[in-house]
């Protein structure tokens, strides 16, 4: 380990790949849990938990329970961000998969509205809040872990596998629902929808084993060895990095493209236009399959030319292509639906997904990186989580509602562009100098090596 804060900790052989793999697998498993909820909310929950409402109102209420999980994300970010910056990245990663797995399994065990009345949707909301608490620290923890293990010149490439894993989780979640969605209606509503949730028990165990074997990052260990770990990371964060927290919060609203594509467009196609569920689910599968290849490509490109041009191009592309995607659904043109869905979400949106795991983390120093990423992203994601509900409410239930939803999405994309354009370019900044603030230096210099007992 180095005694000087400007000397980078050595990159441990094999650890960047191991960290990227652990982030990929953990995120895939975590977001399998998260997105089966979104699919069930669009297709089933309105009838199971809100049967006394009109069909359109029941669907809107079910989509609102999807958004509720995003309300808990900022709380999870505050708590888990503090834990990750104070006690280590690994502890957060192990805890988040356990909490998500348990909460998701219990969703599959819930009684329906017909069995226990209003208690059923209340319990559903409680478990959704627990899912949100878990997700509040998941991606920030995985991104921080991978970024701090990666070589300086390949940070975006390695961290892109965190988002690559979320795409794999969406593929798995959608693929699980393909045979479920074609079940007879009575069987689907009685027990079929529960199967994907019960499978989360396997997900939880696998993710726990994988992440418990991963080493802590050398950057965090270096901070701990020098005694530079902040006692109150949030105080340091809001004193020295408040502008970057705000910037990440606004930039993270780009996730609205994902929630509109994954939840609103599916509900609009099936419940309003009355298109078949199975082909619409296949649009998601193929778009996410394309993203598996596109995300690391864009991350690698941003390591060469910079974060901002790649990110901004992706945001502007999504703003334009959402019109084509929702319009093609409104006229029931399957060829165009598949084309626009795969190009917009699988390729163009992947430009933002491949960049932001590194870009957001690079705005902060190691002392507050997990907190800064978690709080900034989860507030932005909370806004994005309600985008399907908000867009659906203002656009109305009719077949022509797609245009208003596309306009709302485009505005959110343009707001994202402004936030990204005003940020610092960080692709060529050494890892040890990321987010450096003058106020950090006295703290770093004051701590002796012996502050962590037992270390060589």
SEVODREN-241541 format. One record per residue (C-alpha): residue in three letters; x, y, z. Coordinates in steps of 0.25 Angstrom, whole numbers, plus 5000, padded with zeros to 4 digits. Each point is the difference from the previous one (the first is absolute). Layout:
residues N
+-----+------+------+------+
!  aa !   c1 !   c2 !   c3 !
+-----+------+------+------+
! ALA !    X !    Y !    Z !
...
+-----+------+------+------+
END
This chain:
residues 456
+-----+------+------+------+
!  aa !   c1 !   c2 !   c3 !
+-----+------+------+------+
! UNK ! 5000 ! 5000 ! 5000 !
! UNK ! 5004 ! 5014 ! 4997 !
! UNK ! 5003 ! 5011 ! 5011 !
! UNK ! 4996 ! 5011 ! 4991 !
! UNK ! 4986 ! 5003 ! 4995 !
! UNK ! 5005 ! 5003 ! 4986 !
! UNK ! 5007 ! 4987 ! 4998 !
! UNK ! 4989 ! 4990 ! 4994 !
! UNK ! 4998 ! 4987 ! 5007 !
! UNK ! 5005 ! 4988 ! 4992 !
! UNK ! 4990 ! 4993 ! 4991 !
! UNK ! 4999 ! 4986 ! 5005 !
! UNK ! 5002 ! 4990 ! 4989 !
! UNK ! 4986 ! 4994 ! 4996 !
! UNK ! 4992 ! 5008 ! 5010 !
! UNK ! 4995 ! 5010 ! 4989 !
! UNK ! 4993 ! 4988 ! 4993 !
! UNK ! 4996 ! 4994 ! 5013 !
! UNK ! 4993 ! 5013 ! 5004 !
! UNK ! 4994 ! 5002 ! 4987 !
! UNK ! 4994 ! 4985 ! 5000 !
! UNK ! 4995 ! 5002 ! 5014 !
! UNK ! 4993 ! 5013 ! 4997 !
! UNK ! 4995 ! 4994 ! 4987 !
! UNK ! 4994 ! 4987 ! 5007 !
! UNK ! 4995 ! 5008 ! 5012 !
! UNK ! 4993 ! 5010 ! 4992 !
! UNK ! 4994 ! 4990 ! 4991 !
! UNK ! 4994 ! 4992 ! 5011 !
! UNK ! 4996 ! 5013 ! 5008 !
! UNK ! 4993 ! 5006 ! 4988 !
! UNK ! 4993 ! 4987 ! 4996 !
! UNK ! 4993 ! 5002 ! 5014 !
! UNK ! 4997 ! 5015 ! 4997 !
! UNK ! 4995 ! 4998 ! 4986 !
! UNK ! 4991 ! 4988 ! 5002 !
! UNK ! 4992 ! 5010 ! 5009 !
! UNK ! 4999 ! 5010 ! 4989 !
! UNK ! 4995 ! 4989 ! 4990 !
! UNK ! 4990 ! 4995 ! 5010 !
! UNK ! 4996 ! 5014 ! 5003 !
! UNK ! 4997 ! 5002 ! 4985 !
! UNK ! 4993 ! 4987 ! 4997 !
! UNK ! 4994 ! 4994 ! 5013 !
! UNK ! 5000 ! 5009 ! 5013 !
! UNK ! 4988 ! 5009 ! 4996 !
! UNK ! 4991 ! 4987 ! 4999 !
! UNK ! 5006 ! 4993 ! 5013 !
! UNK ! 5002 ! 5012 ! 5009 !
! UNK ! 4990 ! 5011 ! 4995 !
! UNK ! 4988 ! 4992 ! 4994 !
! UNK ! 4990 ! 5010 ! 5005 !
! UNK ! 5005 ! 5011 ! 4991 !
! UNK ! 4997 ! 5002 ! 4986 !
! UNK ! 5010 ! 4993 ! 4991 !
! UNK ! 5008 ! 5013 ! 4996 !
! UNK ! 5000 ! 5005 ! 5014 !
! UNK ! 5004 ! 4986 ! 5006 !
! UNK ! 5012 ! 5000 ! 4990 !
! UNK ! 5004 ! 5014 ! 5004 !
! UNK ! 5000 ! 4996 ! 5015 !
! UNK ! 5008 ! 4988 ! 4997 !
! UNK ! 5010 ! 5009 ! 4992 !
! UNK ! 5000 ! 5009 ! 5012 !
! UNK ! 5005 ! 4989 ! 5009 !
! UNK ! 5011 ! 4998 ! 4991 !
! UNK ! 5004 ! 5014 ! 5002 !
! UNK ! 4999 ! 4999 ! 5015 !
! UNK ! 5013 ! 4992 ! 5000 !
! UNK ! 5007 ! 5012 ! 4995 !
! UNK ! 4995 ! 5009 ! 5011 !
! UNK ! 5008 ! 4990 ! 5010 !
! UNK ! 5013 ! 5001 ! 4991 !
! UNK ! 5005 ! 5014 ! 5005 !
! UNK ! 4998 ! 4995 ! 5015 !
! UNK ! 5008 ! 4987 ! 4996 !
! UNK ! 5010 ! 5009 ! 4993 !
! UNK ! 5002 ! 5008 ! 5013 !
! UNK ! 5002 ! 4988 ! 5009 !
! UNK ! 5007 ! 4991 ! 4991 !
! UNK ! 5009 ! 5011 ! 4994 !
! UNK ! 5005 ! 5003 ! 5015 !
! UNK ! 5003 ! 4986 ! 5003 !
! UNK ! 5007 ! 4998 ! 4987 !
! UNK ! 5009 ! 5012 ! 5001 !
! UNK ! 5002 ! 4998 ! 5015 !
! UNK ! 5002 ! 4984 ! 5001 !
! UNK ! 5002 ! 4996 ! 4986 !
! UNK ! 4994 ! 4997 ! 4986 !
! UNK ! 4999 ! 4985 ! 5002 !
! UNK ! 4990 ! 5000 ! 5012 !
! UNK ! 4990 ! 5008 ! 4992 !
! UNK ! 5001 ! 4991 ! 4989 !
! UNK ! 4997 ! 4987 ! 5008 !
! UNK ! 4989 ! 5007 ! 5008 !
! UNK ! 4992 ! 5005 ! 4988 !
! UNK ! 4999 ! 4987 ! 4993 !
! UNK ! 4995 ! 4994 ! 5013 !
! UNK ! 4989 ! 5010 ! 5002 !
! UNK ! 4995 ! 5000 ! 4986 !
! UNK ! 5000 ! 4985 ! 4999 !
! UNK ! 4992 ! 4999 ! 5013 !
! UNK ! 4990 ! 5011 ! 4996 !
! UNK ! 4998 ! 4995 ! 4986 !
! UNK ! 4997 ! 4985 ! 5005 !
! UNK ! 4990 ! 5006 ! 5010 !
! UNK ! 4992 ! 5007 ! 4989 !
! UNK ! 4998 ! 4986 ! 4994 !
! UNK ! 4994 ! 4996 ! 5013 !
! UNK ! 4990 ! 5012 ! 5002 !
! UNK ! 4985 ! 4997 ! 5001 !
! UNK ! 4991 ! 5007 ! 4989 !
! UNK ! 4990 ! 5011 ! 5002 !
! UNK ! 4989 ! 4989 ! 4999 !
! UNK ! 5006 ! 4993 ! 5012 !
! UNK ! 5003 ! 5011 ! 5010 !
! UNK ! 4995 ! 5013 ! 4994 !
! UNK ! 5008 ! 5013 ! 5001 !
! UNK ! 5011 ! 4993 ! 5008 !
! UNK ! 5005 ! 4994 ! 4987 !
! UNK ! 5004 ! 5012 ! 4993 !
! UNK ! 5005 ! 5006 ! 5013 !
! UNK ! 5010 ! 4988 ! 5002 !
! UNK ! 5003 ! 5001 ! 4985 !
! UNK ! 5005 ! 5015 ! 5002 !
! UNK ! 5008 ! 4996 ! 5012 !
! UNK ! 5008 ! 4990 ! 4993 !
! UNK ! 5001 ! 5009 ! 4988 !
! UNK ! 5006 ! 5010 ! 5010 !
! UNK ! 5010 ! 4990 ! 5005 !
! UNK ! 5004 ! 4997 ! 4985 !
! UNK ! 5003 ! 5015 ! 4998 !
! UNK ! 5008 ! 5001 ! 5013 !
! UNK ! 5009 ! 4989 ! 4994 !
! UNK ! 5001 ! 5006 ! 4986 !
! UNK ! 5004 ! 5013 ! 5007 !
! UNK ! 5014 ! 4995 ! 5003 !
! UNK ! 5001 ! 4989 ! 4989 !
! UNK ! 5005 ! 5006 ! 4988 !
! UNK ! 5009 ! 5011 ! 5007 !
! UNK ! 5006 ! 4989 ! 5008 !
! UNK ! 5003 ! 4991 ! 4988 !
! UNK ! 5005 ! 5012 ! 4992 !
! UNK ! 5009 ! 5005 ! 5011 !
! UNK ! 5006 ! 4986 ! 5002 !
! UNK ! 5003 ! 4998 ! 4985 !
! UNK ! 5005 ! 5014 ! 4997 !
! UNK ! 5010 ! 5000 ! 5012 !
! UNK ! 5005 ! 4986 ! 4995 !
! UNK ! 5002 ! 5004 ! 4986 !
! UNK ! 5012 ! 5006 ! 4993 !
! UNK ! 4998 ! 5015 ! 4998 !
! UNK ! 5000 ! 5000 ! 4985 !
! UNK ! 4989 ! 4989 ! 5000 !
! UNK ! 4990 ! 5004 ! 5011 !
! UNK ! 4988 ! 5002 ! 4991 !
! UNK ! 5002 ! 4987 ! 4993 !
! UNK ! 5001 ! 4992 ! 5013 !
! UNK ! 4989 ! 5008 ! 5007 !
! UNK ! 4991 ! 4998 ! 4988 !
! UNK ! 4998 ! 4986 ! 5004 !
! UNK ! 4991 ! 5004 ! 5012 !
! UNK ! 4990 ! 5006 ! 4990 !
! UNK ! 5002 ! 4988 ! 4991 !
! UNK ! 4996 ! 4991 ! 5011 !
! UNK ! 4987 ! 5008 ! 5002 !
! UNK ! 4997 ! 4998 ! 4986 !
! UNK ! 5002 ! 4985 ! 5002 !
! UNK ! 4991 ! 5000 ! 5012 !
! UNK ! 4989 ! 5007 ! 4991 !
! UNK ! 5002 ! 4989 ! 4990 !
! UNK ! 4999 ! 4989 ! 5010 !
! UNK ! 4987 ! 5007 ! 5007 !
! UNK ! 4993 ! 5001 ! 4986 !
! UNK ! 5004 ! 4986 ! 4996 !
! UNK ! 4994 ! 4995 ! 5012 !
! UNK ! 4987 ! 5007 ! 4997 !
! UNK ! 4999 ! 4995 ! 4986 !
! UNK ! 4995 ! 4986 ! 5004 !
! UNK ! 4992 ! 5006 ! 5011 !
! UNK ! 4993 ! 5010 ! 4992 !
! UNK ! 4994 ! 4990 ! 4990 !
! UNK ! 4993 ! 4992 ! 5012 !
! UNK ! 4985 ! 5000 ! 5001 !
! UNK ! 4995 ! 5013 ! 5007 !
! UNK ! 4995 ! 4992 ! 5012 !
! UNK ! 5013 ! 4993 ! 5002 !
! UNK ! 5008 ! 5012 ! 4998 !
! UNK ! 4993 ! 5008 ! 5010 !
! UNK ! 4998 ! 4989 ! 5010 !
! UNK ! 5015 ! 4995 ! 5001 !
! UNK ! 5008 ! 5002 ! 4987 !
! UNK ! 5004 ! 5014 ! 5003 !
! UNK ! 5007 ! 4995 ! 5013 !
! UNK ! 5010 ! 4991 ! 4994 !
! UNK ! 5010 ! 5010 ! 4995 !
! UNK ! 5000 ! 5006 ! 5014 !
! UNK ! 5002 ! 4987 ! 5007 !
! UNK ! 5012 ! 4998 ! 4991 !
! UNK ! 5007 ! 5011 ! 5007 !
! UNK ! 5004 ! 4991 ! 5011 !
! UNK ! 5010 ! 4993 ! 4991 !
! UNK ! 5004 ! 5014 ! 4995 !
! UNK ! 5003 ! 5005 ! 5014 !
! UNK ! 5009 ! 4988 ! 5004 !
! UNK ! 5008 ! 5001 ! 4987 !
! UNK ! 5003 ! 5015 ! 5001 !
! UNK ! 5004 ! 4998 ! 5015 !
! UNK ! 5010 ! 4990 ! 4997 !
! UNK ! 5006 ! 5007 ! 4988 !
! UNK ! 5001 ! 5014 ! 5007 !
! UNK ! 5005 ! 4995 ! 5014 !
! UNK ! 5013 ! 4994 ! 4993 !
! UNK ! 5003 ! 5014 ! 4994 !
! UNK ! 5012 ! 5008 ! 5006 !
! UNK ! 4998 ! 5014 ! 5005 !
! UNK ! 5005 ! 5011 ! 4990 !
! UNK ! 5015 ! 5004 ! 5002 !
! UNK ! 4995 ! 5015 ! 4999 !
! UNK ! 4992 ! 4998 ! 5012 !
! UNK ! 5010 ! 4992 ! 5008 !
! UNK ! 5010 ! 5011 ! 4997 !
! UNK ! 4991 ! 5011 ! 5005 !
! UNK ! 4998 ! 4991 ! 5013 !
! UNK ! 5014 ! 4998 ! 5002 !
! UNK ! 5003 ! 5014 ! 5000 !
! UNK ! 4989 ! 5003 ! 5009 !
! UNK ! 4993 ! 5009 ! 4989 !
! UNK ! 4987 ! 4993 ! 5000 !
! UNK ! 4990 ! 5011 ! 5004 !
! UNK ! 4993 ! 4998 ! 5013 !
! UNK ! 4987 ! 5007 ! 4995 !
! UNK ! 5001 ! 4998 ! 4984 !
! UNK ! 4987 ! 5007 ! 4998 !
! UNK ! 5006 ! 5013 ! 5007 !
! UNK ! 5012 ! 5000 ! 4991 !
! UNK ! 4991 ! 4997 ! 4988 !
! UNK ! 4991 ! 5011 ! 5001 !
! UNK ! 5011 ! 5010 ! 5004 !
! UNK ! 5009 ! 4997 ! 4989 !
! UNK ! 4992 ! 4993 ! 4989 !
! UNK ! 4986 ! 5005 ! 5001 !
! UNK ! 5000 ! 5006 ! 4986 !
! UNK ! 5004 ! 4986 ! 4994 !
! UNK ! 4989 ! 4993 ! 5008 !
! UNK ! 4990 ! 5010 ! 4994 !
! UNK ! 5006 ! 4997 ! 4986 !
! UNK ! 5000 ! 4985 ! 5001 !
! UNK ! 4985 ! 5001 ! 5006 !
! UNK ! 4996 ! 5008 ! 4987 !
! UNK ! 5008 ! 4991 ! 4991 !
! UNK ! 4994 ! 4987 ! 5006 !
! UNK ! 4986 ! 5004 ! 4995 !
! UNK ! 5005 ! 4994 ! 4986 !
! UNK ! 4995 ! 4987 ! 5007 !
! UNK ! 4986 ! 5005 ! 4996 !
! UNK ! 5003 ! 4994 ! 4987 !
! UNK ! 5001 ! 4986 ! 5006 !
! UNK ! 4988 ! 5001 ! 5009 !
! UNK ! 4991 ! 5005 ! 4988 !
! UNK ! 5005 ! 4989 ! 4991 !
! UNK ! 4999 ! 4989 ! 5010 !
! UNK ! 4987 ! 5003 ! 5007 !
! UNK ! 4992 ! 5011 ! 4993 !
! UNK ! 5002 ! 4995 ! 4986 !
! UNK ! 4997 ! 4986 ! 5004 !
! UNK ! 4987 ! 5004 ! 5007 !
! UNK ! 4996 ! 5010 ! 4989 !
! UNK ! 5002 ! 4989 ! 4989 !
! UNK ! 4993 ! 4989 ! 5008 !
! UNK ! 4989 ! 5007 ! 5008 !
! UNK ! 4997 ! 5012 ! 4990 !
! UNK ! 5003 ! 4996 ! 4986 !
! UNK ! 4997 ! 4985 ! 5004 !
! UNK ! 5012 ! 4994 ! 4993 !
! UNK ! 5005 ! 4986 ! 5004 !
! UNK ! 5008 ! 4999 ! 5013 !
! UNK ! 5010 ! 4990 ! 4994 !
! UNK ! 5006 ! 5008 ! 4988 !
! UNK ! 5001 ! 5012 ! 5009 !
! UNK ! 5008 ! 4993 ! 5011 !
! UNK ! 5009 ! 4995 ! 4988 !
! UNK ! 5003 ! 5014 ! 4997 !
! UNK ! 5006 ! 5002 ! 5013 !
! UNK ! 5008 ! 4987 ! 5000 !
! UNK ! 5006 ! 5004 ! 4986 !
! UNK ! 5003 ! 5014 ! 5004 !
! UNK ! 5007 ! 4996 ! 5013 !
! UNK ! 5008 ! 4990 ! 4992 !
! UNK ! 5005 ! 5010 ! 4991 !
! UNK ! 5003 ! 5009 ! 5012 !
! UNK ! 5009 ! 4989 ! 5005 !
! UNK ! 5010 ! 5002 ! 4988 !
! UNK ! 4997 ! 5015 ! 4999 !
! UNK ! 5003 ! 5004 ! 5015 !
! UNK ! 5014 ! 4996 ! 5001 !
! UNK ! 5003 ! 5005 ! 4986 !
! UNK ! 4995 ! 5014 ! 5004 !
! UNK ! 5008 ! 4999 ! 5013 !
! UNK ! 5013 ! 4997 ! 4993 !
! UNK ! 4997 ! 5011 ! 4990 !
! UNK ! 4999 ! 5010 ! 5011 !
! UNK ! 5013 ! 4996 ! 5006 !
! UNK ! 5006 ! 5004 ! 4986 !
! UNK ! 4992 ! 5013 ! 4997 !
! UNK ! 4994 ! 5005 ! 5013 !
! UNK ! 4987 ! 4997 ! 5008 !
! UNK ! 4992 ! 5013 ! 4996 !
! UNK ! 4999 ! 4998 ! 4985 !
! UNK ! 4996 ! 4986 ! 5001 !
! UNK ! 4990 ! 5003 ! 5011 !
! UNK ! 4994 ! 5012 ! 4993 !
! UNK ! 4998 ! 4993 ! 4987 !
! UNK ! 4993 ! 4988 ! 5007 !
! UNK ! 4990 ! 5010 ! 5007 !
! UNK ! 4997 ! 5008 ! 4987 !
! UNK ! 4998 ! 4987 ! 4992 !
! UNK ! 4990 ! 4995 ! 5011 !
! UNK ! 4992 ! 5013 ! 5000 !
! UNK ! 4998 ! 4998 ! 4985 !
! UNK ! 4998 ! 4985 ! 4999 !
! UNK ! 4989 ! 4999 ! 5011 !
! UNK ! 4991 ! 5007 ! 4990 !
! UNK ! 5002 ! 4989 ! 4990 !
! UNK ! 4999 ! 4989 ! 5010 !
! UNK ! 4987 ! 5004 ! 5006 !
! UNK ! 4994 ! 5004 ! 4987 !
! UNK ! 5003 ! 4986 ! 4994 !
! UNK ! 4992 ! 4994 ! 5012 !
! UNK ! 4988 ! 5009 ! 4998 !
! UNK ! 4998 ! 4995 ! 4986 !
! UNK ! 5004 ! 4986 ! 5003 !
! UNK ! 5011 ! 4999 ! 4990 !
! UNK ! 5008 ! 4988 ! 5006 !
! UNK ! 5012 ! 5002 ! 4990 !
! UNK ! 5002 ! 5014 ! 5005 !
! UNK ! 4997 ! 4997 ! 5014 !
! UNK ! 5012 ! 4990 ! 5000 !
! UNK ! 5009 ! 5010 ! 4992 !
! UNK ! 4998 ! 5012 ! 5008 !
! UNK ! 5000 ! 4992 ! 5013 !
! UNK ! 5013 ! 4993 ! 4998 !
! UNK ! 5007 ! 5013 ! 4994 !
! UNK ! 4995 ! 5009 ! 5010 !
! UNK ! 5002 ! 4992 ! 5013 !
! UNK ! 5010 ! 4989 ! 4996 !
! UNK ! 5010 ! 5009 ! 4992 !
! UNK ! 4998 ! 5015 ! 5003 !
! UNK ! 4995 ! 5000 ! 5014 !
! UNK ! 5012 ! 4991 ! 5003 !
! UNK ! 5009 ! 5012 ! 4997 !
! UNK ! 4996 ! 5006 ! 5013 !
! UNK ! 5000 ! 4987 ! 5007 !
! UNK ! 5014 ! 4997 ! 4996 !
! UNK ! 5005 ! 5013 ! 5005 !
! UNK ! 4993 ! 5004 ! 5013 !
! UNK ! 5005 ! 4990 ! 5009 !
! UNK ! 5014 ! 5005 ! 4998 !
! UNK ! 4996 ! 5015 ! 4998 !
! UNK ! 4992 ! 5002 ! 5012 !
! UNK ! 5010 ! 4993 ! 5009 !
! UNK ! 5012 ! 5008 ! 4994 !
! UNK ! 4993 ! 5013 ! 5005 !
! UNK ! 5003 ! 4996 ! 5015 !
! UNK ! 5013 ! 4997 ! 5008 !
! UNK ! 5001 ! 4986 ! 5006 !
! UNK ! 4996 ! 5005 ! 5014 !
! UNK ! 4986 ! 5003 ! 4995 !
! UNK ! 4998 ! 4993 ! 4987 !
! UNK ! 4990 ! 4990 ! 5004 !
! UNK ! 4991 ! 5010 ! 5007 !
! UNK ! 5001 ! 5010 ! 4989 !
! UNK ! 4997 ! 4990 ! 4989 !
! UNK ! 4989 ! 4994 ! 5008 !
! UNK ! 4993 ! 5012 ! 5005 !
! UNK ! 5001 ! 5007 ! 4986 !
! UNK ! 4995 ! 4989 ! 4992 !
! UNK ! 4989 ! 4995 ! 5009 !
! UNK ! 4993 ! 5013 ! 5001 !
! UNK ! 5001 ! 5001 ! 4985 !
! UNK ! 4995 ! 4986 ! 4999 !
! UNK ! 4989 ! 5003 ! 5009 !
! UNK ! 4995 ! 5010 ! 4990 !
! UNK ! 5002 ! 4990 ! 4989 !
! UNK ! 4992 ! 4990 ! 5008 !
! UNK ! 4988 ! 5008 ! 4999 !
! UNK ! 5002 ! 5004 ! 4986 !
! UNK ! 4990 ! 4989 ! 4995 !
! UNK ! 4989 ! 5004 ! 5010 !
! UNK ! 5002 ! 5015 ! 4997 !
! UNK ! 5001 ! 4999 ! 4985 !
! UNK ! 4988 ! 4990 ! 5000 !
! UNK ! 4992 ! 5010 ! 5009 !
! UNK ! 5002 ! 5012 ! 4992 !
! UNK ! 4999 ! 4993 ! 4986 !
! UNK ! 4987 ! 4993 ! 5004 !
! UNK ! 4995 ! 4986 ! 4997 !
! UNK ! 4997 ! 5002 ! 4985 !
! UNK ! 5007 ! 4994 ! 4988 !
! UNK ! 5006 ! 5014 ! 4997 !
! UNK ! 5006 ! 5001 ! 5013 !
! UNK ! 5014 ! 4996 ! 4995 !
! UNK ! 5004 ! 5013 ! 4994 !
! UNK ! 4999 ! 5007 ! 5014 !
! UNK ! 5008 ! 4989 ! 5006 !
! UNK ! 5011 ! 5002 ! 4989 !
! UNK ! 5000 ! 5015 ! 5003 !
! UNK ! 5002 ! 4998 ! 5015 !
! UNK ! 5011 ! 4990 ! 4997 !
! UNK ! 5007 ! 5009 ! 4990 !
! UNK ! 5000 ! 5012 ! 5010 !
! UNK ! 5006 ! 4991 ! 5011 !
! UNK ! 5011 ! 4996 ! 4990 !
! UNK ! 5003 ! 5014 ! 4997 !
! UNK ! 5001 ! 5004 ! 5015 !
! UNK ! 5010 ! 4989 ! 5001 !
! UNK ! 5008 ! 5005 ! 4989 !
! UNK ! 5002 ! 5014 ! 5007 !
! UNK ! 5004 ! 4993 ! 5013 !
! UNK ! 5011 ! 4992 ! 4992 !
! UNK ! 5005 ! 5011 ! 4991 !
! UNK ! 5003 ! 5008 ! 5013 !
! UNK ! 5008 ! 4989 ! 5007 !
! UNK ! 5015 ! 4999 ! 5000 !
! UNK ! 5006 ! 4990 ! 4990 !
! UNK ! 5007 ! 4989 ! 5008 !
! UNK ! 5004 ! 4989 ! 4991 !
! UNK ! 5015 ! 5004 ! 5000 !
! UNK ! 5001 ! 5003 ! 5015 !
! UNK ! 5008 ! 4990 ! 5008 !
! UNK ! 4991 ! 4992 ! 5010 !
! UNK ! 5008 ! 5005 ! 5012 !
! UNK ! 4997 ! 5015 ! 4996 !
! UNK ! 4985 ! 4998 ! 4997 !
! UNK ! 4991 ! 5010 ! 5007 !
! UNK ! 5012 ! 5006 ! 5007 !
! UNK ! 4997 ! 5011 ! 5009 !
! UNK ! 5010 ! 5009 ! 5008 !
! UNK ! 4992 ! 4997 ! 5013 !
! UNK ! 5004 ! 4985 ! 4998 !
! UNK ! 5015 ! 5002 ! 5001 !
! UNK ! 5001 ! 5004 ! 5015 !
! UNK ! 4992 ! 4988 ! 5004 !
! UNK ! 5008 ! 4990 ! 4991 !
! UNK ! 5013 ! 5005 ! 5005 !
! UNK ! 4997 ! 5000 ! 5015 !
! UNK ! 4997 ! 4985 ! 5001 !
! UNK ! 5012 ! 4990 ! 5003 !
! UNK ! 5001 ! 4987 ! 4994 !
! UNK ! 4998 ! 4993 ! 5013 !
! UNK ! 4985 ! 5005 ! 5001 !
! UNK ! 4996 ! 4986 ! 4995 !
! UNK ! 5005 ! 4989 ! 5009 !
! UNK ! 5005 ! 4988 ! 4995 !
! UNK ! 5003 ! 5004 ! 4986 !
! UNK ! 5014 ! 4998 ! 4994 !
+-----+------+------+------+
END
